[in-house]
Amino acid sequence: CRHQRPKPHHLRTSTMARLALATAAVLAATLACAAADAACRDEGDVLYSARYLHKLDETKARIQAPAPAWSAKAVIRGEIKDLSLSDYLGKYVVFFFYPMDFTFVCPTEILGFNDRADEFAALNTAVIGASVDSEFTHVAWTKTPREEGGLGELQIPLVSDMTRKIARDYGV
């Protein structure tokens, strides 16, 4: 059919729509991993993961509410610095968590976000990764070349959440 239904104007030019598409492209590989971890049971308002007995109703992160504030050590372009969510006021933020440094699955998503960091920046969006590893482990992983299982130099910051407070606040 030559007649295609036109997209609503707000979806053609919306920064949020373009941001959603860019994020979806990076996260496509994550869905396969999530399917492997889908052994969950639902008991009323609480979702329990078979891997982590975790109550998702205890999170501070809520839809249509401000994101929980955080401050932590982070590795930014190979250097350890203090970083906080408030450093990004006035921007969109894609804040993602990954399990651990030096694991075989995580680099795919991290490098996917990193390699498209300029596209996100063009949408006034910062991309930040976080794990429960120390900032020193993050430095070691970013100093290890990609062909040797490392990340190599990154444009995006990696936050250290050793206390797991940020993860708990975000329901991870």
C-alpha positions in Angstrom: 0.0 0.0 0.0 1.4 3.4 -1.0 -0.6 5.2 1.6 1.1 4.9 5.0 -0.5 6.3 8.1 1.5 9.4 9.0 3.2 9.5 12.4 1.8 12.1 14.8 3.9 15.3 14.6 5.0 15.1 18.2 6.6 11.7 17.5 8.5 12.8 14.4 10.4 15.6 16.1 10.2 14.8 19.8 13.5 14.6 21.6 12.0 12.0 23.9 11.0 9.8 21.0 14.5 10.0 19.5 16.0 9.3 22.9 13.7 6.3 23.4 14.7 4.9 20.0 18.4 5.4 20.7 18.1 3.7 24.1 16.0 0.9 22.7 18.7 0.2 20.1 21.4 -0.2 22.8 19.2 -2.3 25.1 18.1 -4.8 22.5 20.9 -7.2 23.5 19.9 -6.8 27.1 16.5 -8.4 26.5 18.1 -11.7 25.6 19.9 -11.6 28.9 16.8 -10.6 30.8 14.9 -13.5 29.4 17.4 -15.9 30.9 16.9 -14.2 34.3 13.1 -14.3 34.0 12.6 -16.9 36.6 10.5 -14.7 38.8 7.4 -15.3 40.8 4.7 -12.7 41.4 3.1 -12.6 44.9 0.6 -9.7 45.0 2.4 -6.3 45.0 5.9 -7.9 45.4 8.0 -9.4 42.6 10.6 -11.8 43.8 13.5 -12.7 41.5 14.8 -16.3 41.7 18.3 -14.9 41.5 18.0 -12.1 44.1 15.3 -12.2 46.7 14.4 -8.5 46.2 11.3 -6.6 47.0 10.7 -4.1 44.2 8.1 -2.3 46.3 10.9 -0.9 48.6 12.5 1.2 45.9 12.5 5.0 46.1 12.4 5.3 42.3 8.8 6.0 41.2 7.3 6.8 37.8 6.4 10.5 37.4 8.5 11.4 40.5 12.0 12.9 40.7 14.8 10.3 40.5 16.4 9.5 43.8 19.5 11.8 44.3 22.9 10.2 44.6 26.5 11.1 45.0 29.4 8.7 44.5 32.9 8.1 43.2 33.0 7.5 39.5 35.5 6.9 36.8 35.3 9.7 34.2 37.7 9.4 31.2 40.1 7.3 33.3 40.1 9.5 36.4 38.4 9.0 39.8 36.1 11.9 40.5 33.1 12.8 42.7 29.8 12.7 40.7 26.2 13.2 41.6 22.9 13.2 39.8 22.6 17.0 40.5 25.5 17.5 38.1 23.1 16.8 35.3 20.3 19.2 36.2 18.6 20.4 33.0 19.6 17.2 31.0 18.0 13.9 30.4 19.9 11.0 32.0 20.1 7.4 30.9 21.3 5.8 34.2 21.9 2.0 33.8 23.2 -0.6 36.1 25.3 -3.7 35.3 26.3 -6.6 37.6 30.1 -6.5 37.8 33.2 -5.4 36.0 35.2 -8.0 34.1 32.1 -10.1 33.3 31.5 -11.4 29.7 28.0 -10.0 29.2 28.3 -6.5 30.6 30.7 -5.0 28.0 28.2 -5.4 25.2 25.7 -2.9 26.7 28.3 -0.6 28.2 30.2 -0.3 24.9 26.9 0.1 23.0 26.0 3.1 25.2 29.6 4.5 25.0 29.9 4.1 21.3 26.6 6.2 20.9 27.4 8.7 23.6 27.7 11.5 21.0 24.2 10.7 19.7 22.8 10.9 23.2 24.7 14.2 23.8 23.0 15.6 20.7 19.7 14.9 22.5 20.8 16.8 25.6 21.2 13.4 27.3 24.0 12.1 29.6 24.6 8.3 29.8 25.9 7.0 33.2 26.7 3.4 34.1 26.8 2.0 37.7 27.8 -1.2 39.4 28.7 -2.3 42.9 32.4 -2.5 42.0 34.9 -0.1 43.4 36.1 2.9 41.5 39.6 1.2 41.4 38.1 -1.8 39.7 36.4 0.5 37.2 39.8 2.1 36.5 41.4 -1.3 35.9 38.6 -2.4 33.6 38.8 0.8 31.5 42.6 0.6 31.3 42.3 -3.0 29.9 42.0 -3.0 26.1 38.8 -4.3 24.6 40.5 -7.1 22.8 41.8 -8.4 26.2 38.3 -8.3 27.9 38.4 -4.7 29.1 36.4 -1.7 28.1 39.2 0.5 26.9 38.8 4.3 27.2 35.2 5.4 27.8 33.3 8.6 27.2 30.7 7.8 29.8 31.2 7.7 33.5 31.1 4.5 35.6 29.7 5.0 39.1 30.9 3.0 42.1 28.0 1.9 44.3 29.9 -0.3 46.8 27.3 0.3 49.6 24.6 -0.7 47.1 22.5 2.3 48.3 22.0 3.7 44.8 21.0 0.2 43.5 18.5 -0.2 46.4 17.1 3.3 45.8 16.5 2.5 42.2 15.1 -1.0 42.8 18.0 -2.9 41.3 
